[in-house]
Amino acid sequence: MDLSTVLLIILAVVAALTIVYFQYFYKNPRKGSLKIILAALRFVTLFSGLLLLINPKFVGKDYFVEKANLILLVDNSTSMEEATSYAEISEAITQIKQDDALNQRFNIHQYGFGKTIEAMDSIHFNQSNTDISNALSTVNDVFVNGNNAIVLFSDGNQTLGRDYEYINLNEKSTVNPVVVGDTTQYEDISVGLINVNKYAFLRNSFPIETSIRYQGSRPVSSTVTISINGKRVHQERVNLNNNKSSQTLNTLLEAQSVGIKTIKIEVNPLENERNTANNSKETAIEVIDEKTNVIVVSDILHPDIGALKKAIESNEQRSVTLVKPSTEQSILEESDLIILYQPNRNFRSVYEFLENSTSNYLTITGSKTDWNFLNRAQESFTISGSRQPEEILPILNNAFGLFGLGDFSVDGFPPLKGTLGDIQLNKNSEILMFQQLQGITLDKPLFTILTKGNTKEAVLFGEDLWRWRAQVYRNDQDFKKFDDFIKNLMVYLASNRQRSRLELDYELVFDNASVAKIRVSYFDESYQFDSNANLSIAIKGKDNDFSRVSPILLKGSFYEVDLSDLEAGEYNFTVTVQDENLNRSGTFRILDFNPEKQLISANNQKLERLARKNKGKSYFLDGVKTLINDLTSSEEYLPVQKSRDNVVSLIDFRILLGLMVLSLALEWFIRKYNGLI
């Protein structure tokens, strides 16, 4: 207890005695024991009250031993099954976990990882991908206090994520890789990455780009064959050696029929080649007989136009043409959809064309928009008021149901530069996004869809849309969510068909079953999303006898079915709404590709570089005893005795309050009994 607190307690005693003296003894002629009892009760009351105000405390110290963390990260991918056995790696892990010296120094934690990381005690080797960088980053974020020794059991071959060699861990963490598998580098020739468009147009040529890679020391020659749906369409000879370890092939092929085409690229194996799983690779392309032509009309240069062009043309079914408002009417007639960017008086001829046609269009307004002209040129909407420039934040309308938004969200998006004013919509409308100004959500549209008959129009009351695309990349390291949102908007505006209450969102071709999913949006008769629907999907294999009917589960603002248990092949499916005569059908294909089988040798050199960068040391699976000795003898991981201050009140405030109440009650009762009140 501090000296100042002791002095305050002494002063409290003196103060309480002084007050009692003046109340009961100073110039008080009454004598007897009654006066002493009442004075004592008053002293208890006053002293307890003063103690409550002082609240005296004393500090106690608790001593404890803090151990370092020993984190066992075990690669649980299928490639490990070829590199080692369950028994061998389990024995190594058990040896570490049961070592007495290690348990005295460390708190031991075990995790398994593939695409994701999770705590586990058993080993399965069933993950179809390996993301070492994600496992290391996750552990680094979880264990932020104390010293951490990470022991990584892996073959060093990663199929997903960032290059783990360049991961920066915190200063108190070290990485000690245990290399699993054969480190001998065998002679190998393989097919690398294939670049091909998702779509091609009938009777047009489409490019295929691929690389053939070679690992070895002698000159070799092999034949590369390209087949479409099992039919050979191209063959080429490649010559590789130690200095020329790869060759890129560029081929143009003609799309001769409509449909999904499976493209297979094969390279003949070398003599005595051990790994032939990577000598072939498949991809697919859809041949279509239509293309959407989008025309962007603008009188100014702006980053929004580039962002829209990139997003729209991310789907090869669509092309974007940039024109001035003075363009000829014949060019506008060739368009399937028109985007008007910040219209001004020069757009008069464009609006005359739109008035005499049934074309659908998207209008984007901003700081360069001529509102006086725009209010007169069209009848869809008007804006009045101050028209002052303002930064407007988007608020997504969760009840929007004209087309599916998937997992697109505007949370945390930067504001658009819009115009402050009263907006009046003169057609049937459904608001996609509301405006938010200075933290207040307004009942005004930022992004809305207008319809009249079969004509559809979308209006975005703000510029700097490019910031949203950049924000999506910042969040996800790709533009997919934004581009998919623009794709869905383009599909809706470019189509004059009646809205469907059952919308499907899926890829025509999946690289492997682990990413195979189908999303479904279902709307009621008023076209509001129905979260209580009973949906099912019937799947039937084209290449096998597989057949299954299963429910589709609700997942937020859409329904989703996971197809990760399906084998490679082509499938037909039908989504049905129970108790309603409503269904949609489609076809998808799952490719037979296992990235874990592309490499058979452990990448010990890369694991060694990872260890050096993170103050660790690499080991082999038969060197676990050396690893244990190094960890137990290192001065860096000695347990540390620490103390924590435990502040405790000298007297519980409830006891003091009880004493005050009791003493006051006794004093009042004695006074009342003796007629002193």
Buried (B, 14 or more C-beta within 10 A) or exposed (E): EEEEBEEBBEEBBEEBBEBBEEBBEEEEEEEEEBEEEBBBBBBBBBBBBBBEEBEBEEEEEEEEEEBBBBBBBBBBBBBBBBBBEEEEBBEBBEBBBEBEEBBEBBBBBBBBBBBBBEEEEEBBBEBBBBBBBBBBBBBBEEBEEBBBBBBBBBBBBBBBBBEBBEBEBEEBBBBBBBBBBBBEBBBBBBBBEBEBEBBBBBEEEBEBEBBBBBBBEEEBEBEBBBBBEEEEBBEBEBEBEEEEEEBEBEBEBEBEEBEBBBBBBBBBBBEEBEBBEBBBBBBBBBBBEEEBBBBBBBBEEBBBBEBBBBBBBBBBBBBBBBBEBEBEEEEBEEBBBBBBBBBBEBBBBBBEBBEEBEBBBBBBBBBBBBBEBBBEBBEBBBBEEEBEEBBBBBBBBEEBBBBBBBEBBBEEBEBBBBBBBEBEBEBEBBBBBBBBBEEEEBEBBBBBBBBEEEBBBBBBBBBBBBBBBBBBBEBEEEBBBBBBBBBBBBBBBBBEEEBBBBBBBBBBBBBBBBBBBBBBBBBEEEBEBBEEBEBBBBBBBEEEEEEBEEEBEBBEBBBBBBBEEBEBBBBEBBBBBEEBEBBBEEEBBBBEBBBBBBBBBBBBBBBBBBBEBBBBBBBBBEBBEEBBEBBBEBEEBEEEEEEEEEEEEBBEEEEBEEBBEBBBEBBEEBBEEEEEE
